[in-house]
C-alpha cells in the first residue's frame, strides 16, 4: 500500500469515526450519517422531533420539517454542495466541477423527452425480463443493465464503448453517499477509477442521441446521468417494488393496471425517497426560523423526515399510491434537475414492464443494503421470484 493510500485510508476512517462519536451524544443527524440501515426509521423520526431547524454536532443546521425544508430548498442564498465524492475530493476524486458547478444550471427536459425515456425503459426491460431465470436479483439482473442500456441510447454511446460505460457506472454507485459518509479505501479507489473512466469516455459522447438533444454539453449530461440518474433510478425502482410486495394485493393491483406505475413512483418518492438528505451552503448571513445561519454555513434538509411530516401528510407511515391531499413530496433541487426526471422515467418504465410480464412476482429472500449509504439507502440485493412458487416448487 502506498503512502498516499495509507494517508487516505486514515483520513476516511477518522471522518467515519467522528460520525459515530457524535452519534453517541444522541445527535440523530450524525446517526443517520453513519449509514446503518436498521437505524433509519428511528433517527428519521428523531430529526423531525428536534424542531423546525436545529444545529447538529456535525456543524450543519438540520431540518426535518416539511415547511422549513421547502423554504430552504427555494432560498436564494442557499445552493447545493457538491453532490459527488466530497469525502475524497481533495486527494482522489477530481470531477473538475462537473457536478458541483456546471450541472446546477441544467434544466429539466421537455415532457416529450421524459415520455421517450419511459417508453424506451419499458421496451428495454421487457426484452431483459424475457431471458431471466425464475429467481433473479432486481438490482443486478434488471435495474443496472437496463439503466446502462437506456443511458447508452440517450447519450449515443456505441457498442464499442458500452462495456466501459457499464463498468464506470457500476464503479460510481457509491458516489452520492460518499458526499455524506466517508467510504472505505477500497470503495473510494474504485470510485476514483470509475470517475476517471467516465471523464475519458465522456469526450466521445455524441451530441445528438436517439432522443435528440437533452440539454447541456454531452460531457456534463453524461456524468450527471451516470452518477446521479442511474443511482436514483435503481433505488426508486427497488423501493417501489419492496413497498408493493410488502402490502397484500398491491402488486396484483398494479399488474391489472400497469398504468398505476406513475402514482406508485410518486408515492415512493415520499414514502422511501432515493435521495434522503440534501445539503446546502449559505452564500451570506441569513436568518431562518429565528436561527442565524452564517455565510458558509451548512444546511441539511432531511427529505426522509420532511416527507413523513404528520402535519402535512395524513398517516405518513402508510404507503398509499392513491394518497390525496394535494401536497407533493419534497424533492431535492439542483444538481438533480436533469437526473431526477431521467430516474423517474427509467424507474416507471421498468416497473410497468415488471408488472405486465410478472403479474405474480414475489420476494425470494430479504433485501440487503450497502453500509455507509445515508443519502440513498443503497440496496445491494433484492432477490425475487418471477412468479409465485407453488407448494411443490
C-alpha positions as a printed NumPy array, in Angstrom:
array([[  0.   ,   0.   ,   0.   ],
       [  1.389,   3.407,  -0.965],
       [  1.896,   6.266,   1.468],
       [ -0.949,   8.111,  -0.264],
       [ -3.29 ,   5.169,   0.223],
       [ -2.296,   4.871,   3.876],
       [ -2.965,   8.556,   4.483],
       [ -6.243,   8.493,   2.59 ],
       [ -7.386,   5.39 ,   4.445],
       [ -6.529,   7.031,   7.772],
       [ -8.496,  10.173,   6.902],
       [-11.526,   8.226,   5.734],
       [-11.52 ,   6.092,   8.872],
       [-11.142,   9.163,  11.102],
       [-14.012,  11.001,   9.403],
       [-16.294,   7.984,   9.712],
       [-15.302,   7.556,  13.343],
       [-16.287,  11.158,  14.089],
       [-19.822,  10.43 ,  12.897],
       [-20.031,   7.542,  15.338],
       [-18.679,   9.647,  18.216],
       [-21.285,  12.34 ,  17.531],
       [-23.927,   9.66 ,  17.292],
       [-23.033,   8.652,  20.868],
       [-24.052,  12.15 ,  22.023],
       [-27.609,  11.462,  20.823],
       [-27.392,  13.506,  17.624],
       [-29.895,  11.867,  15.206],
       [-28.404,  13.546,  12.134],
       [-24.93 ,  12.236,  12.976],
       [-26.527,   8.824,  13.487],
       [-28.058,   8.976,  10.008],
       [-24.647,   9.844,   8.551],
       [-23.26 ,   6.598,   9.961],
       [-25.329,   4.892,   7.271],
       [-26.613,   1.961,   9.341],
       [-29.8  ,   0.869,   7.508],
       [-31.605,  -0.501,  10.571],
       [-31.403,   2.913,  12.251],
       [-33.058,   4.951,   9.529],
       [-36.674,   4.922,  10.703],
       [-35.903,   5.804,  14.318],
       [-33.447,   8.619,  13.587],
       [-35.605,   9.98 ,  10.764],
       [-38.335,  10.498,  13.371],
       [-35.882,  11.989,  15.873],
       [-34.673,  14.555,  13.306],
       [-38.259,  15.76 ,  12.899],
       [-38.89 ,  15.792,  16.656],
       [-35.905,  18.114,  17.304],
       [-37.823,  21.084,  15.878],
       [-38.033,  23.031,  12.625],
       [-34.308,  23.936,  12.477],
       [-31.536,  22.883,  14.848],
       [-27.749,  22.805,  14.981],
       [-26.191,  19.346,  14.753],
       [-22.89 ,  18.444,  16.4  ],
       [-21.65 ,  17.91 ,  12.832],
       [-21.823,  21.687,  12.367],
       [-24.791,  21.563,   9.981],
       [-28.154,  23.207,  10.536],
       [-30.701,  20.42 ,  10.16 ],
       [-34.406,  20.313,   9.393],
       [-36.905,  17.507,   9.01 ],
       [-39.832,  19.918,   8.924],
       [-41.642,  19.985,   5.559],
       [-42.392,  23.711,   5.52 ],
       [-38.877,  24.682,   6.602],
       [-37.298,  22.268,   4.137],
       [-39.399,  23.674,   1.302],
       [-38.329,  27.224,   2.188],
       [-34.647,  26.292,   2.466],
       [-34.543,  24.49 ,  -0.874],
       [-36.046,  27.58 ,  -2.526],
       [-33.921,  30.15 ,  -0.667],
       [-31.891,  32.386,  -2.981],
       [-28.949,  32.498,  -0.548],
       [-28.522,  28.731,  -0.357],
       [-27.146,  26.44 ,  -3.043],
       [-26.277,  22.786,  -3.274],
       [-22.98 ,  21.462,  -2.085],
       [-21.036,  19.116,  -4.361],
       [-23.208,  16.062,  -4.927],
       [-20.406,  13.6  ,  -5.514],
       [-17.494,  12.201,  -3.537],
       [-16.77 ,  15.17 ,  -1.279],
       [-15.052,  12.899,   1.232],
       [-12.228,  12.008,  -1.138],
       [-12.35 ,  15.004,  -3.444],
       [ -9.161,  16.626,  -2.177],
       [ -6.912,  13.646,  -2.875],
       [ -8.597,  11.194,  -5.147],
       [-11.786,  12.076,  -6.999],
       [-11.366,  15.035,  -9.338],
       [-14.638,  15.904, -11.054],
       [-13.341,  19.319, -12.161],
       [-16.606,  20.938, -11.13 ],
       [-18.828,  18.933, -13.456],
       [-21.482,  18.274, -10.826],
       [-20.792,  20.956,  -8.245],
       [-20.731,  23.947, -10.601],
       [-21.763,  23.426, -14.204],
       [-24.628,  20.977, -13.991],
       [-26.57 ,  23.014, -11.454],
       [-27.633,  25.043, -14.482],
       [-29.149,  22.028, -16.248],
       [-32.892,  22.355, -16.678],
       [-35.498,  19.639, -16.634],
       [-36.02 ,  18.011, -20.048],
       [-39.139,  18.599, -22.12 ],
       [-42.074,  16.369, -21.215],
       [-41.778,  14.578, -24.553],
       [-38.212,  13.585, -23.69 ],
       [-39.321,  12.089, -20.376],
       [-42.056,  10.179, -22.22 ],
       [-39.49 ,   8.755, -24.639],
       [-37.228,   7.755, -21.782],
       [-40.149,   5.963, -20.1  ],
       [-41.169,   4.127, -23.249],
       [-37.58 ,   3.121, -24.032],
       [-37.052,   1.889, -20.458],
       [-40.166,  -0.267, -20.679],
       [-39.089,  -1.706, -24.034],
       [-35.569,  -2.492, -22.821],
       [-36.873,  -4.009, -19.598],
       [-39.36 ,  -6.296, -21.362],
       [-36.505,  -7.588, -23.514],
       [-34.371,  -8.158, -20.425],
       [-37.111,  -9.956, -18.49 ],
       [-37.594, -12.425, -21.336],
       [-34.219, -14.054, -20.637],
       [-34.281, -14.104, -16.829],
       [-34.395, -17.292, -14.753],
       [-37.299, -17.906, -12.38 ],
       [-35.308, -16.445,  -9.476],
       [-33.35 , -13.249, -10.078],
       [-31.944, -10.182,  -8.362],
       [-33.729,  -6.943,  -9.221],
       [-30.596,  -4.803,  -8.971],
       [-28.001,  -6.947, -10.724],
       [-30.244,  -8.602, -13.301],
       [-32.674,  -5.816, -14.2  ],
       [-32.062,  -2.32 , -12.851],
       [-28.353,  -1.984, -13.651],
       [-28.282,  -3.482, -17.178],
       [-31.493,  -1.763, -18.297],
       [-30.318,   1.542, -16.852],
       [-26.994,   1.428, -18.671],
       [-28.717,   0.464, -21.923],
       [-31.048,   3.46 , -21.669],
       [-28.146,   5.751, -20.792],
       [-26.183,   4.48 , -23.783],
       [-29.135,   5.182, -26.079],
       [-29.658,   8.607, -24.555],
       [-26.029,   9.643, -24.953],
       [-25.407,   7.886, -28.248],
       [-22.718,   5.591, -26.816],
       [-21.759,   2.984, -29.379],
       [-21.315,  -0.75 , -28.956],
       [-17.539,  -0.473, -28.67 ],
       [-17.766,   1.861, -25.675],
       [-20.686,   0.108, -23.957],
       [-18.604,  -2.222, -21.689],
       [-16.53 ,   0.725, -20.468],
       [-19.68 ,   2.72 , -19.766],
       [-21.251,  -0.166, -17.831],
       [-18.103,  -0.652, -15.765],
       [-17.796,   3.051, -14.967],
       [-21.46 ,   3.314, -13.97 ],
       [-21.138,   0.38 , -11.593],
       [-17.988,   1.846, -10.093],
       [-19.623,   5.185,  -9.274],
       [-22.618,   3.721,  -7.43 ],
       [-21.263,   4.915,  -4.054],
       [-20.604,   8.448,  -5.275],
       [-23.704,  10.168,  -3.893],
       [-23.302,   8.555,  -0.49 ],
       [-19.608,   9.49 ,  -0.413],
       [-20.652,  13.137,  -0.191],
       [-22.064,  12.48 ,   3.297],
       [-20.411,   9.307,   4.552],
       [-16.692,   8.548,   4.096],
       [-16.362,   5.25 ,   2.26 ],
       [-13.765,   2.546,   2.764],
       [-10.437,   2.891,   0.993],
       [-11.291,   0.131,  -1.498],
       [-14.638,   1.698,  -2.419],
       [-13.009,   5.125,  -2.701],
       [-10.334,   3.8  ,  -5.022],
       [-12.894,   2.112,  -7.273],
       [-14.93 ,   5.29 ,  -7.276],
       [-11.939,   7.347,  -8.35 ],
       [-11.069,   4.943, -11.178],
       [-14.684,   4.875, -12.354],
       [-14.945,   8.667, -12.408],
       [-11.722,   8.806, -14.426],
       [-13.262,   6.319, -16.839],
       [-16.414,   8.403, -17.207],
       [-14.359,  11.528, -17.843],
       [-12.388,   9.798, -20.59 ],
       [-15.466,   8.236, -22.109],
       [-17.48 ,  11.448, -21.975],
       [-15.268,  13.038, -24.603],
       [-16.764,  10.553, -27.079],
       [-20.419,  11.001, -26.111],
       [-22.406,  12.084, -29.144],
       [-24.054,  15.477, -29.054],
       [-27.21 ,  14.114, -30.599],
       [-28.7  ,  10.884, -29.301],
       [-31.553,   8.631, -30.226],
       [-33.797,  11.041, -28.309],
       [-32.267,  14.253, -29.595],
       [-30.553,  16.915, -27.532],
       [-31.435,  16.797, -23.819],
       [-29.734,  19.992, -22.72 ],
       [-26.208,  20.704, -21.554],
       [-22.977,  19.602, -23.146],
       [-22.596,  15.825, -23.574],
       [-19.793,  15.636, -21.01 ],
       [-21.885,  17.318, -18.331],
       [-25.028,  15.362, -19.175],
       [-23.278,  12.026, -19.331],
       [-21.524,  12.286, -15.982],
       [-24.623,  13.598, -14.215],
       [-26.919,  10.877, -15.53 ],
       [-24.35 ,   8.127, -14.995],
       [-23.518,   9.107, -11.418],
       [-26.798,  10.502, -10.1  ],
       [-29.529,   9.483, -12.555],
       [-28.834,   5.759, -12.519],
       [-28.298,   5.571,  -8.752],
       [-31.602,   7.323,  -8.06 ],
       [-33.417,   5.161, -10.62 ],
       [-32.099,   1.903,  -9.143],
       [-33.224,   2.794,  -5.629],
       [-36.526,   4.28 ,  -6.766],
       [-37.406,   1.061,  -8.607],
       [-36.265,  -1.209,  -5.77 ],
       [-38.027,   0.846,  -3.098],
       [-41.245,   0.781,  -5.148],
       [-41.138,  -2.996,  -5.615],
       [-40.375,  -3.573,  -1.937],
       [-43.272,  -1.374,  -0.856],
       [-45.727,  -3.028,  -3.238],
       [-44.722,  -6.572,  -2.283],
       [-44.931,  -5.635,   1.39 ],
       [-48.634,  -4.788,   1.11 ],
       [-51.12 ,  -7.53 ,   0.301],
       [-52.798,  -7.155,  -3.069],
       [-50.806,  -4.148,  -4.251],
       [-48.66 ,  -5.996,  -6.782],
       [-51.631,  -7.758,  -8.315],
       [-53.4  ,  -4.399,  -8.481],
       [-50.503,  -2.918, -10.434],
       [-50.366,  -5.992, -12.684],
       [-54.041,  -5.495, -13.506],
       [-53.364,  -1.864, -14.385],
       [-49.667,  -1.104, -15.163],
       [-50.706,   2.491, -15.783],
       [-50.735,   2.887, -11.987],
       [-46.937,   2.803, -12.029],
       [-46.869,   6.607, -12.107],
       [-48.758,   7.059,  -8.806],
       [-46.659,   4.274,  -7.252],
       [-43.418,   6.062,  -8.168],
       [-44.802,   9.356,  -6.882],
       [-45.742,   7.819,  -3.524],
       [-42.361,   6.059,  -3.273],
       [-40.633,   9.42 ,  -3.625],
       [-42.478,  10.408,  -0.452],
       [-42.515,   7.135,   1.474],
       [-38.979,   5.878,   0.777],
       [-37.099,   8.588,  -1.173],
       [-33.958,   7.641,  -3.118],
       [-32.347,  10.933,  -2.033],
       [-32.821,  11.132,   1.73 ],
       [-30.711,  14.186,   2.523],
       [-29.973,  17.318,   0.509],
       [-27.14 ,  19.524,   1.733],
       [-26.846,  23.244,   1.056],
       [-24.375,  26.018,   1.822],
       [-25.187,  29.642,   2.675],
       [-23.711,  32.387,   0.464],
       [-24.415,  35.094,   3.035],
       [-25.651,  35.513,   6.584],
       [-29.327,  34.683,   6.842],
       [-31.998,  34.069,   9.445],
       [-34.407,  31.157,   9.11 ],
       [-36.983,  30.188,  11.745],
       [-35.319,  32.597,  14.147],
       [-31.93 ,  30.9  ,  13.777],
       [-28.926,  32.754,  12.344],
       [-27.024,  30.806,   9.715],
       [-23.657,  32.421,   8.93 ],
       [-22.209,  32.773,   5.452],
       [-20.545,  29.497,   4.557],
       [-22.76 ,  27.604,   6.985],
       [-24.054,  24.172,   6.019],
       [-27.71 ,  23.223,   5.963],
       [-29.092,  19.678,   5.709],
       [-32.677,  19.1  ,   4.601],
       [-33.532,  15.55 ,   5.685],
       [-36.027,  14.695,   2.955],
       [-36.749,  11.302,   4.503],
       [-38.138,  13.191,   7.514],
       [-39.915,  16.022,   5.699],
       [-41.899,  13.539,   3.645],
       [-43.157,  11.82 ,   6.808],
       [-44.171,  15.09 ,   8.491],
       [-47.579,  14.317,  10.112],
       [-48.577,  17.991,   9.935],
       [-48.506,  17.721,   6.151],
       [-49.284,  14.085,   5.309],
       [-52.168,  12.115,   6.774],
       [-50.957,   8.734,   8.066],
       [-47.409,   9.439,   6.843],
       [-46.113,   5.942,   7.638],
       [-48.674,   4.297,   5.35 ],
       [-47.719,   3.542,   1.741],
       [-50.695,   4.754,  -0.298],
       [-50.308,   5.362,  -4.066],
       [-53.865,   6.761,  -4.088],
       [-52.971,   9.372,  -1.479],
       [-54.812,  12.638,  -1.982],
       [-54.485,  15.969,  -0.248],
       [-52.6  ,  17.877,  -2.919],
       [-49.235,  18.199,  -1.113],
       [-46.386,  16.701,  -3.111],
       [-43.349,  15.004,  -1.675],
       [-40.39 ,  17.293,  -1.169],
       [-37.768,  16.597,  -3.834],
       [-34.107,  17.646,  -3.967],
       [-33.168,  20.63 ,  -6.078],
       [-30.042,  21.231,  -8.19 ],
       [-27.894,  19.458,  -9.21 ],
       [-30.608,  16.814,  -9.557],
       [-32.663,  18.875, -12.026],
       [-31.986,  16.625, -15.012],
       [-31.103,  13.427, -13.171],
       [-34.394,  13.168, -11.298],
       [-36.74 ,  13.197, -14.35 ],
       [-34.436,  10.668, -16.04 ],
       [-34.549,   8.451, -12.947],
       [-38.327,   8.722, -12.582],
       [-38.899,   7.808, -16.209],
       [-36.445,   4.896, -16.034],
       [-37.938,   3.505, -12.827],
       [-41.534,   3.912, -14.01 ],
       [-40.859,   2.207, -17.356],
       [-39.221,  -0.757, -15.639],
       [-41.998,  -1.009, -13.05 ],
       [-44.612,  -1.137, -15.817],
       [-42.682,  -3.887, -17.574],
       [-42.234,  -5.946, -14.406],
       [-45.938,  -5.772, -13.57 ],
       [-47.001,  -6.7  , -17.091],
       [-44.547,  -9.586, -17.557],
       [-44.525, -10.963, -13.982],
       [-48.018, -10.458, -12.512],
       [-47.267, -12.988,  -9.727],
       [-43.93 , -11.539,  -8.647],
       [-42.92 , -12.277,  -5.035],
       [-39.871, -11.84 ,  -2.849],
       [-37.291, -14.613,  -2.744],
       [-35.459, -13.513,   0.389],
       [-34.558, -10.446,   2.411],
       [-33.209,  -7.318,   0.775],
       [-29.691,  -6.286,   1.792],
       [-28.264,  -2.765,   1.848],
       [-24.768,  -1.411,   1.381],
       [-23.208,   0.088,   4.5  ],
       [-22.421,   3.8  ,   4.653],
       [-25.336,   4.794,   2.43 ],
       [-27.078,   7.604,   4.343],
       [-28.08 ,   9.583,   1.275],
       [-29.523,   6.79 ,  -0.884],
       [-30.071,   3.786,   1.395],
       [-28.426,   1.925,  -1.483],
       [-29.659,  -1.663,  -1.813],
       [-27.124,  -4.356,  -2.598],
       [-29.624,  -7.137,  -3.453],
       [-33.367,  -7.632,  -3.819],
       [-33.994, -11.313,  -4.722],
       [-37.309, -12.089,  -6.417],
       [-39.286, -14.963,  -7.9  ],
       [-40.702, -14.182, -11.307],
       [-43.93 , -15.982, -10.427],
       [-45.211, -17.108,  -7.058],
       [-43.783, -20.596,  -6.415],
       [-46.241, -23.405,  -5.783],
       [-46.068, -25.721,  -2.769],
       [-44.388, -28.37 ,  -4.937],
       [-41.649, -25.962,  -6.046]])
